[in-house]
Amino acid sequence: MKYWKLLSVFAILLVIFACTSEDGGPGDNPPTGNDSFDRGAMLANWADNIIVPSFTSFESDAGTLKNATNLFVDAPSVQNLQQLRLLWEKSYVNFQNVAMFDIGKAEEIRFRDRLNIYPTSASKIEGFIANGNYNLELPSTIDAQGFPALDYMINGLGATDTEIVDYYTINANASAYKEYLKTLSETIAQLTTNVLEDWNNGYRDAFVANISSSASGSVDKLANDYIFYFEKSLRAGKVGIPAGVFSNEVLPQKVEAFYKKDISEKLLLESINACKRFFNGGNNGGESFKTYLDFLNTIKNGADLATIINTQFDVALSKANTLNADFTQQIATDNFQMLETYNELQRNVILLKVDMLQALDINVDYVDTDGD
Amino acid sequence: MTKILLPTLILGSLFFASCTSDEDNNPITVDPVDVNAPATYTFERDGSSTVSFDGQTTRILMATEILSKFTDFDNSTEVSIQNMFAHVEGANDFSNADLNASNKNVRSKVAASQDYFSTNATGSAQIKTTFDGFISSQINEVFPNRNTVAEPGVAGQIADGTKTRYVNTKGLEYNQAFAKGLLGALMTDQVLNNYLSEAVLDEADNRETNNNDVPEVNANFTTMEHKWDEAYGYVYGLSANAATPNVTIGEDDKFLNEYIGRVNEDADFNTIAKDIFEAFKLGRAAIVANNYEVRDAQAEIIRAKISEVIAIRGIYYLQQAKAKIEDGNQTEAFHALSEAYGFVYSLQFTRKPTTNSPYLSGTEVNNLTSQLLNDGANGFWTLTPATIDAVSESIAAKFSFTVVQAASLD
């Protein structure tokens, strides 16, 4: 909490600084939502070249994951477990490319929360398996489903692959373990299909047509979703919380992919890259936050804001690249590197949330809750 | 305010003058400006502290554990929570042995202040029954539906971000209504209308023993000092360091302390924590200096400021909820609405300075909570932004700040 106060002071100072430099700086544009930038073209680029292709690709992976799960459940073996694990990892990595798009159907069905809340609750999962009575649509079950629950089911049940496979073969409750595993993968695939179908059946057009520069407009909403994701899920969830930024001690049990362990860094890098790519309008650089800022000729401290943000993405990426693939190891041996990575991500939170949103005249639509 | 206070001060001085001259024929030696508050809430007699508020710390701890039991689905029963609420000395109600051994409980101090309830036993009983009802309704309506997704008219779970909330058929969380209502009915009522009350501070021979520095039997404090400290304890009783409680204000409990801290984060009210603490400190120093005018002036400041905290936070949550509803996230507004419901309920325990009345009467408060729960057929499920604004404005109209000031942290 004290940290937040410090941060807000820092943020306020930044705002003041930005304001004062804007007063006399030639080439600086006053923030306005009524500029002539083609917001519709940006929304179309987002939908057609980033969001829908990303969901299409991820849906394919989720389907493959479901098939591999069924294969393993039909014939549990070390070989099939390892195959399933590879596909789990591939789809978990690809999930990072859609996680930020918490809008429309995804928001309605709590897509991100149902696919990636961690730490997962092993005791809740074991309870569900033991009594066979569960409903994964209940909000209280978000920490017993999705990729983290699969992580427990295929990486966390035993110390060796043989021990894990035993849960699905000779365990007295093997059929219940198989059933739960199947349900987890099926649920991921089904939820993903629901979101993609909505985009493909009308939501894309409604999204692109909603060019209003108000809190309910698509630009304002997705900008908020994007920054919320970057701040809460990426910066805090993947790095800050396990590194102990918000607690009195480090919390290595809260890393992403805790049971697999050696892919936490990979997931983080993928998600930073996805955020950077979205900022720049995709691989081909269509209309985007970057071109919008360039259009407004937004200058911060004498430099181009979009360039500053891209540079900061690269600094964060190169810092994250130095980390151990296994964040529990990194935290145990040299947590300072985690904190440094957090700091670089936090610098971009301020650039995006304060400087960029101010330039685009977008209000932040979320506040930090008081935690009770 | 100044206009009303001035005559009070003059009258008070006259009274004081006649008292002292009766007793020892000395002229008034204490001038209000001569009361110097210490830097911290530290008061001593013969080298040891005279500050004590164990009973308040105990009740805050009891309230905290009671609250945690509202969602302990595997262990709580109506009887187990009710037993904690109306704890009897020695009963094994709490996880903490000290609380079990205590002869204090929460329920007996709900709506139990000298000024508001000593001659209003019916009102007090009704309010206690309301809190009993939050407990029984949680057990009887919400517990059976704990594994049901809530719908209009159906109790159960709703998602609030990554948190799970448990609501009744109208979308209300009983635990929030209980907690934020208790913040008024227990803490605020006891502080503003009981321990800071002249009727309590000056009861029996309290002035005489205080003037003559006569401590209570087996204690190091005078009765008046202790009464004032008991008020202090309901605000700062769980502070990491109660002598300098503003270092951790907002972090020490889930009741008044927390929300003084939260409101203080709003740029429009960012001296309120300091104002409250300074008034407590100066008032206590005034008791040591036998200056009861200064003491009572500080009590009035505390009354005004703590009342404001409740109103500001109530409006804040209402407006947070309104934004969610306007965004199309009706259910995501329920948690804020449930907190607001409790704060609005608590307004009947506020105290308007220089009067013997709250800023909003029980009748007015019931009208507002009814508006929140009866806008359409299904409570919060059908609550509209227009009604939220109307309730917010009704509250702000009684105070000297605006809805806009209370609604944002700017």
Interface residues (C-beta under 8 A of the other chain):
Chain A: M1 R110 D113 I117 N135 E137 L138 P139 S140 I142 A215 S216 D365 V367 T369 D370 D372
Chain B: N147 T148 V149 Q157 I158 A159 D160 G161 T162 K163 T164 R165 G250 E251 K254 E258 R262 Q320 A323 E326 D327 G328 L409
